[in-house]
Amino acid sequence: MVKKPRQTPQILPQARPAEAAHEQLYRTLRGRIMYGELVPGQALTLRGLGEEFGVSMTPAREAVRRLVAEGALTLSASGRVSTPELSNERIEELASLRALLEPELSSRALPRAHAALIERLQHINQSIAAAVAQHDAVGYLRANLEFHRTLYLRAQAPAMLAMAETVWLQMGPSMRLLYSRLKRSEPPRHHRMILAALRAGDEPGLRLAVRADVTQGLRMLAN
């Protein structure tokens, strides 16, 4: 019997350092923008990013390119890179997208909204309350999006959730501006309505509460 030659296991090539640096910078910048750490119209330079994060121009350029493609950054004809300053029309458009996507995500999540999930959402809501008490805009935005993401992950609709996150990303700096205007003194009241609808298994009530929660503030920002 002829023995077959022993096969050598394939080893996938490791990411090159430039690729790893680009991915890390991209994710860091993406988080900063989504959670409102950067204000609308804030300019960024490749040199400045390179110096801040200790990377060369190549990963900085690639990270910026990806964020421009996602609408998280804008690139002017002169080459100036900055966070977006959204017009009222653009805010209305993004608010409409949230009103379409997020009630549907919550509806799909409802059959999997067990007690442990509701308890987790309550805990996140407490973090929101703490951020409000400390007037921590970034902490508030981060916890607020965590509340929604935690619920929507139960929908098991990754493509739809990715679309919602792209909208959040584009609105991050503007949401920071909205927070400063609202001067909140308590967590969003619609979160309590969301939790109540989840406990009751009330799909119409859940859709209504989510829709109101994700659009009310944005309408105020556009006015």
C-alpha positions in Angstrom: 0.0 0.0 0.0 1.4 3.3 -1.1 1.4 5.9 1.7 0.1 9.3 0.8 2.5 12.1 1.5 1.9 13.9 4.7 0.3 17.3 4.1 1.7 20.4 5.8 -1.0 22.5 7.5 -1.5 25.8 5.9 -0.5 28.8 8.0 -2.4 32.0 7.2 -0.1 35.0 6.8 0.0 37.4 9.7 -1.3 40.9 9.2 1.5 43.3 8.3 2.3 46.0 10.9 0.9 48.8 8.6 -2.4 46.9 8.4 -2.6 46.4 12.1 -1.8 50.0 12.8 -4.5 51.1 10.3 -7.2 48.9 11.8 -6.4 50.0 15.3 -6.4 53.7 14.3 -9.6 53.2 12.4 -11.5 51.6 15.3 -10.2 54.2 17.8 -11.3 57.2 15.5 -14.6 55.5 14.8 -15.3 55.2 18.5 -14.4 58.8 19.1 -16.6 60.1 16.4 -19.6 57.8 17.3 -19.5 58.7 21.0 -19.2 62.5 20.4 -15.6 63.0 21.5 -15.1 65.1 18.4 -17.4 68.2 17.8 -19.0 69.0 14.4 -16.6 70.6 12.0 -13.5 69.5 13.9 -10.5 69.3 11.5 -8.1 66.4 11.4 -4.8 66.0 9.6 -2.9 63.0 8.7 0.2 64.4 10.2 -1.6 65.2 13.5 -3.1 61.7 13.6 0.3 60.1 12.9 1.9 62.1 15.7 -0.9 61.4 18.2 -1.0 57.6 17.6 2.6 57.0 16.6 1.9 55.7 13.1 3.1 56.6 9.7 1.1 58.5 7.0 0.0 55.3 5.3 -2.2 53.8 8.1 -3.5 57.3 8.9 -4.5 57.9 5.3 -6.2 54.5 5.0 -8.2 54.9 8.3 -9.4 58.3 7.2 -10.3 57.0 3.8 -12.6 54.3 5.4 -14.2 56.8 7.7 -14.9 59.2 4.8 -16.5 56.4 2.9 -18.8 55.7 5.9 -19.8 59.4 6.2 -18.1 59.7 9.5 -15.7 62.3 8.1 -15.9 64.7 5.2 -13.2 65.5 2.6 -13.4 68.9 1.0 -12.2 69.7 -2.5 -9.1 71.3 -1.0 -8.3 68.1 0.9 -9.5 69.3 4.3 -10.7 66.4 6.5 -13.2 67.2 9.3 -16.2 65.8 11.2 -19.5 66.5 9.4 -21.6 69.5 10.1 -25.0 68.2 9.3 -27.7 70.4 7.6 -31.3 70.3 8.9 -32.2 68.2 5.8 -29.5 65.7 6.5 -30.5 65.4 10.2 -34.1 64.8 9.1 -32.9 62.1 6.7 -30.9 60.3 9.3 -33.7 60.6 11.8 -36.0 58.9 9.3 -33.5 56.1 8.8 -33.4 55.5 12.6 -37.2 55.6 12.7 -37.3 52.8 10.1 -34.4 50.6 11.2 -34.6 50.6 15.0 -38.2 49.8 15.7 -37.8 46.9 13.3 -34.7 45.7 15.1 -36.5 46.0 18.5 -39.4 44.0 17.1 -37.2 41.2 16.0 -35.4 41.2 19.3 -38.6 41.0 21.3 -39.0 37.2 21.1 -35.5 36.8 22.7 -36.0 39.5 25.3 -35.6 37.2 28.4 -35.3 38.5 32.0 -31.5 38.6 31.9 -31.6 41.0 28.9 -34.0 43.3 30.6 -31.9 43.3 33.7 -28.9 44.1 31.6 -30.7 47.0 30.0 -31.8 48.3 33.4 -28.2 48.3 34.5 -27.1 50.2 31.4 -29.9 52.7 32.2 -28.3 53.3 35.6 -25.0 54.1 33.9 -26.9 56.6 31.7 -28.3 58.2 34.9 -24.8 58.4 36.4 -23.5 60.1 33.3 -26.3 62.6 33.3 -25.7 63.4 36.9 -22.0 64.0 36.2 -22.8 66.0 33.0 -20.7 63.6 31.1 -21.7 64.0 27.5 -19.4 61.3 26.1 -20.3 58.8 28.8 -24.0 59.5 28.2 -23.8 58.9 24.5 -21.7 55.8 24.9 -24.1 54.3 27.4 -27.1 55.3 25.4 -25.9 53.6 22.3 -24.9 50.6 24.4 -28.5 50.4 25.6 -29.8 50.2 22.0 -27.0 48.0 20.7 -27.6 45.5 23.5 -31.2 45.2 22.6 -30.7 45.1 18.9 -28.1 42.3 19.0 -31.0 40.0 20.1 -32.6 40.7 16.7 -30.0 38.5 15.0 -30.1 40.9 12.0 -26.4 41.9 11.6 -26.8 43.7 8.2 -29.6 45.8 9.6 -27.6 46.6 12.8 -24.6 47.5 10.7 -26.8 50.1 8.9 -28.0 51.5 12.2 -24.5 51.8 13.5 -23.4 53.7 10.3 -26.2 56.2 11.0 -25.0 56.5 14.7 -21.5 57.1 13.4 -22.5 59.9 11.1 -24.5 61.6 13.9 -22.0 61.2 16.7 -20.6 64.8 16.7 -24.1 66.3 16.2 -25.5 64.2 19.1 -22.8 65.7 21.3 -24.2 69.1 20.3 -27.7 68.0 21.0 -26.7 66.8 24.5 -25.4 70.3 25.4 -28.6 71.9 24.2 -30.9 69.6 26.1 -29.2 69.9 29.5 -30.6 66.6 30.6 -31.3 66.0 34.3 -32.5 62.4 34.0 -32.2 59.4 31.7 -34.4 59.3 28.6 -38.0 58.7 29.7 -38.6 56.5 26.6 -36.1 54.0 27.9 -38.6 53.2 30.8 -41.3 52.7 28.2 -39.0 50.4 26.2 -38.3 48.3 29.3 -42.0 48.2 30.2 -42.9 47.0 26.7 -40.3 44.3 26.8 -41.6 43.0 30.1 -45.1 43.0 28.7 -44.2 41.5 25.3 -46.0 44.5 23.8 -44.6 44.8 20.2 -46.7 47.8 19.1 -45.8 49.6 22.4 -42.1 48.7 21.9 -42.0 50.0 18.4 -43.7 53.2 19.4 -41.3 53.8 22.4 -38.2 53.1 20.3 -39.3 55.3 17.5 -40.0 58.2 19.9 -36.7 57.7 21.7 -34.5 57.8 18.6 -36.3 60.7 16.8 -37.5 63.1 19.4 -34.1 64.6 20.2 -33.0 64.7 16.5 -36.1 66.7 15.6 -35.1 69.2 18.2 -31.6 69.4 16.8 -33.0 70.2 13.3 -35.1 73.1 14.7 
